[in-house]
């Protein structure tokens, strides 16, 4: 039974700057996250709220502490590559703000050459005006230790219940005749879902609970983080005095636990102590 080290992290700052739109914007935070990823050596990484260099072309950054400062001189150019290093194959959703990376020694991404970075994950459509293109849910096929897995990287809209529910339906049920993104015998679903299905009620929470539960509850998907680690779960987002559990790792086939970095005793935050408003999830999953 192969063991896969999995990391999911929303690396955004949580400080709203209209130019960066919540993405990772400070160079020193970027460097600390990169060092932590190199230390953890995940086989599979899901990242949310990356900065696409195209955003930097829309203004001139005067602050040398921020990543858009003289961005044309950065090597590598793309933040995803700077964070994970050269030993990963990377595929990104529309806008390159949300990406999946696989270590070249652990496996491959279907349609990608080893070690390349490209855009092309199957990204869900936007339902109507008012839903932001900054939030994406995308899926891709990954081969890990010889096992074929559908990986869904979720970054669901934080505001607009209609947009959030549309995204959840696309993940679990499919819409307008399309198959669900989370379909197949081996699906790993992870990311930032931007609502707390543990502590809240409402349509989004009911839809989530219909499909996701603890191992042994008979749901199609089960937790590897959150309630699977601790009851009540550790919070994964800390913003403006608001604490919620919004980041999850779930699957329909694997076994194992992911811990909440910086909250689980004995663990350290991915950002080294400050910079991200989310806590990353990391753990070993056993694939069968």
Secondary structure as UniProt FT lines:
FT   STRAND          3..10
FT   TURN            18..22
FT   HELIX           27..40
FT   STRAND          44..48
FT   HELIX           53..56
FT   TURN            57..58
FT   TURN            64..65
FT   TURN            67..70
FT   HELIX           71..73
FT   HELIX           79..84
FT   TURN            86..87
FT   STRAND          88..92
FT   HELIX           94..96
FT   STRAND          99..103
FT   TURN            104..106
FT   STRAND          107..109
FT   TURN            110..111
FT   TURN            114..115
FT   STRAND          117..119
FT   STRAND          122..123
FT   TURN            129..130
FT   TURN            133..134
FT   STRAND          137..144
FT   TURN            145..146
FT   STRAND          147..155
FT   HELIX           161..172
FT   TURN            176..177
FT   STRAND          187..192
FT   TURN            197..199
FT   HELIX           203..211
FT   STRAND          212..213
FT   TURN            215..216
FT   STRAND          221..223
FT   HELIX           226..228
FT   STRAND          237..239
FT   TURN            240..241
FT   STRAND          242..244
FT   STRAND          247..251
FT   STRAND          255..260
FT   TURN            261..263
FT   TURN            265..266
FT   TURN            270..273
FT   STRAND          281..286
//
